[in-house]
Amino acid sequence: MRVLDQVITKAQAVVPMQRQIQALHLFQHTKSRLIGDDQPRFTESAIPDVDDLDLTDIDVSDPFLWRQGQWEAYFRRLRDEAPVHYRGDSKFGPFWSVTRYDDIVTVDKDFETFSAEPQIILGTPPEGLDIEMFIAMDPPRHDQQRGAVQGVVAPQNLEEMESLIRERVAEVLDELPVDEPFDWVDRVSIELTSRMLATLLDFPYEERRKLVEWTDLVAASASATGGSTDTDAAYRAAAEAAKSFSDLWHDKAARRNAGEKPGYDLITLMQMSEDTKDLIERPMEFLGNIVLLVIGGNDTTRNSMTGGLLALNQFPEQFDRLRDDPSLVSKAVHEMLRWQTPLAYMRRIATRDTVLNGQFIRKGDKVVMWYASANRDERTFADPDSFIVDRRNARHHLAFGIGTHRCMGSRLAELQLRILWEELLERFDDIEVLAEPERVQSNFVRGYSSMMVQLTPKGAQRRQHGTYRAMHQERRRGEQARAAETPAPAPARPQRKGRVERTVLDVQVSRRRDAADGVVELTLTAPSGEPLPQWAPGAHAELHLRSDMTRHYSLCGDPADRSSWTVAVLREPDGRGGSAFVHDELTEGTTLRVTGPDNHFALVDSPRYLFIAGGIGITPIRTMIAAAEAHGAKWEMVYVGKSRSTMAFLDEFEGDDRVTVWARDERGTRFDLDTLLADPRPDTLVYCCGPDVLLDAVEERCAVWPAESLHLERFAPKAIDAPEGALDSFEVECVDSGVTVTVPAGTSMFEAVADAGVDVMGSCMEGICGTCQAEVLDGTPDHRDSVLTRAERDRGDSVMLCVSRSLSSKLVLDL
């Protein structure tokens, strides 16, 4: 670090955040008076019809595109004619627009080629307000700082929050006026989100509206998103927020030092994490992450609360369906998020020259992923501009992004929206939008500043549809009439999103070593030297050993190291020949084909883990422990084996009091699982991998634990008896393909649908790899796989085609 940088860093740690921002404000104010500022100026004018423009003249960064309702047509044309589109001279500088669903998924998942640093917005905030936040960081810094606060939205914590959220929703709804107009944005959307934000931050409850006010001002500058916020007001808001959050940090630290039990709010979690415990000494980074968490909790939920109600008023027949069948609420929430897409985009920077959908993108170019366009992509969503409460694939929306930077609070947002609509339907027969809402000026936030509504309480006479609904119904009738008069091309077939397209590649054994007696470790690299596909703890790869022999092995190296994959293989004398082939034939320099990675044993976020590894089952557990460590989770492991000499990677855990090593030749008995698993722990997830006898024993003892607690991985199929009521023959309807087949006794679903021409993927054909998983739309599966958890089986919304069958006469699948 340069001397100047060291001085600046020390000064920032000493000078209060508020004073730093005030000093920057004074500097910028003086500078603008003397030489002017570099803020762009936006004056609203009519957005031209997109069909009247050349492709090069299309500028989707115009903040008024959204307010004037032209955005759908603009992005539709780009998706059709220029899905990766270059604009060379916008007020935010040159940038590429990525508008199709699949291209955006490609970009969002590849942070090495498309970096989130240093900003995720199209423009540049005023100097001094371009504060650091983890959403604009790449791994490993992103993962470290996100991991410090991820626990606040862990599944167990969400379960505990549910009653509190429902209580606060009820309080707000019960205070609303009925039969008279009021502003939904102010009375419901802002009020509910500010209450939730105050809870997550342990912020003074009576001052909760400040959280929304500050973020609205700080995040909406003209240079950043085309907003209308006065720069002076943004600096004042940032200074006030900095002082308040700094005081809150120091107050919490003092209370903890005095012996007060720590809470489970975001600031306390930061203080307790090794990666962020000194974040207050990097004040602008601290402020950036707090602002990020507040913006995430504000914009997404708040504007989806308003956008969902607006959609139901524009499509009142769907409101009727939801009112008649409240069980559709969970599906409707996903459709609200898809239809609204509260944050229109995220920006990336190309880190190297690359090609995307035929377009050459240079290193350093801005690349903008337009999530709002992806969520209206006809190639993925049928009739995408319509709102359909039970849309089949609505949950594949990209409103939260995808990949490393996917929204941390997505589950919390979904929970809030679900509870809101459950409580609304309990109280009101109608919630009518009275006029077009007022939309915020921004190319980033698809938000609302006001929307007037009127409530009809349950059991009261519902009003006739007012002007707003009538206007939209008339507009839709006109569009349908015009569409009927104009022959249209056949609609694009929606792509199925339930499957993962796996990579097939050639690798070379670059290193081979003995990891234990009977265990060989292989390091696999691409002969070309190219990086291998990314993977996460729990993933496995399929090795094509011979034309007639493939085997699945857990990846057990470092997920951050893209230069190689590592597998460790136990020689099994009584096996089917795969392990013997690996031990005897795969020498250094050997080239073979691999497929993957796949992951049906993914590590779910949790504050605490119990890992149980048996023999070679240590391979996936090894990487999970490293991930748990990195995220600050508590963990313990029981590692059992025949003898220490046969237990791979044992040296890595020697001396760690969190690890119990149980070598049977030393102990003389099996490990006491009854005591270990006797008392269910709702804050703990159990991960187990090893021989079948161990997996069966752990599964039996975890039957009394909460659903979703136990996660197993099997590399041999579990013997499963046909249940009572199992059918010899049944029908399978493949909705996407328009095919219905009969599956007779002795024939698998996979074979039956594949023979009928349906595009399906499979691998192990034993129910252990998860490749052939399909979504169940109707019917009751007869699960006979070794992949799904107990809770996933109970839900019945997916099935493994290779081994499972049906308990109903017909299964309807998303194939």
Buried (B, 14 or more C-beta within 10 A) or exposed (E): EEEEEEEEEEEBEEEBBBBBBBEBBEEBBEEBEEEEBEBBEBEEEEBEEBEEEEEEEBBBBBBBBBBEEBBBBBBBBBBEEBBBBBBEEBBBEEBBBBBBBBBBBBBBBBBEBBBBBEBBBBBBBBEBBBBBBBBBBBBEBBBBBBBBBBBBBBBBBBEEBBEEBBEBBBEBBEEBEEEEEBBBBEBBBBBBBBBBBBBBBBBEEEEBBBBBBBBBBBBBBBBBBBBBBEBEBBBBBBBBBBBBBBEBBEEBBEBBEEEEEEEBBBBBBBBBBEBBEEBBEBBBBBBBBBBBBBBBBBBBBBBBBBBBBBBBBBBBEBBEBBBEEBEBBBBBBBBBBBBBBBBBBBBBBBBEEBEBBEBEBEEEBBBBBBBBBBBBBBBBBBEBEBBBBBBBBBBBBBBBBBBBBEBBBBBBBBBBBBBBBBBBBEBBBBBBBBBBBBBBBBBBBBBBBBBBBBBBEEEEEEEEBBEBBEBBBEEBEEEEEEEEEEEEEEEBEBBBBBBBEBEEBEBBBBEBEEBBBBBBBBBBBBEEEEBBBBBBBBBBBBBBBEEEEBBBBBBBBEBEEBBBBBBBBBBBEEEEEBBBBBBEEBEEEBEBEBBBBBBBBEBEBBBBBBBBBBBBBBBBBBBBBBBBEBBBBEBBBBBBBBEBEBBBBBEEBEEEEEBBBBBBEEEEEEBEBEEBBEEBBEBBBBBBBBBBEBBBBBBEBBEEBBEBBBBBBBBBBBEBEEEEEEBEEBBBBBBBBEBBBEBEEEEBBBBBBBEBEBEBBBBBBBBBBBBBBBBBBEBBBBBBBBBBBBEBBEEBEBBBBBBBBBBBEBBBBBB
